[in-house]
Amino acid sequence: MTQMYKRWRVGAIMVAILVVVLADHLRSPTFAFNMGQGGQTTLMQRDLGACAPCGAPCPSERK
């Protein structure tokens, strides 16, 4: 019976996926903000007068 997958191919594909995920993570604006190099990110766009930490308006102020 022959092997369906070769161990080195599976390892190479997993390493390639890891590299793609890390590259995406390192290029994200949120990562740059957390490293002190941030500009305008969603973390800075929250409404300071909101009740919820996510920036949602208070129930009493909804129209």
KOLPATI-933070 format. One record per residue (C-alpha): z, x, y; residue in one letter. Coordinates in steps of 0.001 Angstrom, whole numbers, plus 524288, in hexadecimal, padded with zeros to 5 digits. Each point is the difference from the previous one (the first is absolute). Example, Ala and Ser with C-alpha at 12.3 -4.5 7.8 and 13.67 -1.06 7.14 Angstrom:
BEGIN
81E788300C7EE6Ca/7FD6C8055A80D70s/
//
This chain:
BEGIN
800008000080000m/7FC1C8059180D2At/8086D7FF8F80C0Bq/7FC3C7F5E680A0Em/80566807AB80B7By/8012A80E7B80207k/80D2F804408050Cr/7FA7C808E280A95w/7F7257F52A8054Dr/80B4A7F67C8012Av/8080F80A75806D1g/7F4EB8035880949a/7FDF77F1B480399i/80E8E7FE178026Cm/8007E80C17808B0v/7F4087FB2B80786a/806757F2C28023Bi/80C72806CE8048Fl/7F84680834809B2v/7F94E7F3E280593v/80CEB7F8BE80180v/806A380B9D80675l/7F4A28021D80952a/8008E7F1B48040Cd/80EB3800B8801BEh/7FFAD80C788080Al/7F5787FA988091Fr/807367F33E802C6s/805107FD8980DDAp/80D4D7FBE77FAD0t/801AF80D027F904f/7FC608072F80C7Ca/809F47F7E68078Ef/80A9B8030B7F60Dn/7FCDC80E8480118m/8018E7FF8180EC5g/7F181800BD80334q/7FDCE7F18F801B0g/7F8A07F89B80A0Bg/7FEA07F14980068q/803B97FA5C7F2BFt/804877F2C57FB52t/80DDB8055380050l/7FF0D8011780EC4m/7F9AA7F2C080246q/80BCE7F7B87FCA5r/805117F652809DEd/80D1880506804F1l/8047E7F24D8039Cg/7FDEA7FA9B7F24Ea/80AEF7FB867F713c/7FA7D805927F370a/7FDE580E917FDDBp/7F1BA7FD5E7FC98c/7FD7D7FA8A80D94g/7FFAE7F1907FC73a/803FB7F6DA80AFAp/80CD27F8C67FFC4c/7FF037F2397FA58p/805097FA4580CC3s/7F4F580667807C6e/7F4C67FB107F785r/7F7017F5EB805EAk/
//
